[in-house]
Amino acid sequence: MQYSKKVIEHFTRPHNQGVIKKPSGVGMVGNPHCGDLMKIYIKVKKCKKRGEVIDDIKFETLGCASAIATSSMITDLAKNKTLEEAMKITRNDVAEALEGLPPLKMHCSNLADDGLHEAIKDYLNNRKS
C-alpha cells in the first residue's frame, strides 16, 4: 500500500495527540470491521467577532496508520475554526489535505470527520442542558 509523504508525517509525528481535561465536547467513533477507534476532544471558546471557536482539539486513536494520520489532520483542519466551519469539514477535505489515501483506507477519513462532528454535537447538547 502506497502512502503519501503527508500521511507518513502525520502517522509518525501526529499533531495534537492526547487528552483535554474538562473538554467542551467529546466525539467517539469506531469501525467494527477494521477495529479502528477514535476519540476527539474539543475545547470551545467564545469569541466576540467570530462566535464559538475550537480553541483546542486533541485525539486518541487506536488503529492503523491511516486512522492515526486522519485523526492528526482533522485536528489541524479544525483548530481555530468556528463550529460552523468545522462542521463543514468532510472526509474528502481530510483525504485531500493528506495528499490522498489508498482507496482501501478512505473509511479512516470518514471516522475522522465523524469524530469531529460528534464532538461538536456533544458540546452543543451539553450547552443546552
N, C-alpha and C positions, 0 to 999 in steps of 0.2 A: 504494500500500500504506500503510495507516494503522498507525503505531507509537504505543504508549503513551508518556507522559512518562518513565516509568521506563526503557523501552528506549532512548529517546533520551539520557537521562542516562548510562546505563552504556555506550552506544556512544561518546558524545562525551568522556566523562571516566571511562574504565574504571578500576575498582578492582583493585589487586593485579596489575597488568600487569608482566611481567618474568620474570627467571630466578632460581632459587635455586641458588647454588653448593653443591655437595655435598648434593643433596636426598636425603631418605629414600626417596622413590619418585617415578616419572615415569610419566604416562599419555599416550600419543599416539594420537589417533583422527582419522579423516577420513571425508569423504563423497565418493566418486568421482563422483557425479552432479553435485554443485554445486561441488566443488573446495575446500570448507572443510577446514582443517586446524587441530587444536587440540593443544596440549601443556600438561599440567597438572603442576606441580611441588608436592610437599608436603614439609614438614619435620615429623616426628613427635617429640613429647616425651612421656616417661613421667611421669605424674602419680600420686602415691600414692593419692589419693582417687578419681580418675576413670579411671585406666588410661592407655592410649595416646591422645594428643590431637593433632590437627592444629594445631601451633603457628604455622606459617606456610604460606602457599599462594600461588602465583603462576601466571600463564598467559602463553602466547604463542599468538596465533591469527592465522591468515591466512584471511580470509573476509568475509562480508557483515556488515552492521550487527547483525543478529540473532545471528550467531555470536560476535561480539565482546561484545555485551551479555550473552548467556547465559554466556560464559566469566567475565565480570566478576561476574555474580550468583552463579554456583556457588562462586566463591571466598569471597564474603561469607557464603553459607549454610553452608559447610563449616568456616570458620575457627573454631578453639577448640571444635570438636565432637570427641567420641571417634570412633574409627574405626568403631565400630558405628553411631553416629548418622549419620555421614557416608555410610555405605553405604546407608542408608535414604532418602537424598535422591533424589527421582525427577524425571523430566522435567516432570511436572505441577507439582511444587514450584517448579522454576525458572521455568516459564511464569507461574504464579500470582504469584510474587514480583516478576516484571516487569510485572504487571498485564495479562497476556495477550500473545500473539504472533499475528501473522496466520497462518491455517491453513497457508499455503504455507511458513512458516518454522518450524513446530513441530519439524522434523527437527533444527534447530540446538540445541534444548534437549536432544534425545537425545544429541547429541555431548557437550554439557557434562557431563551426569551420567555418561555412559560414560567420559569422560576422567578424571573424579574417581575413579570406581570402578577404572579401570585403574591409576591412580597408587597407590591403596591396595593393590591386588593385587600390584603391583610391590614395594612396601615389604614386604608380608607374605612374598613369595617370597624376597626378598633377606635378610630377617631369619632365615629358616630355613636359609640356606646357610652 
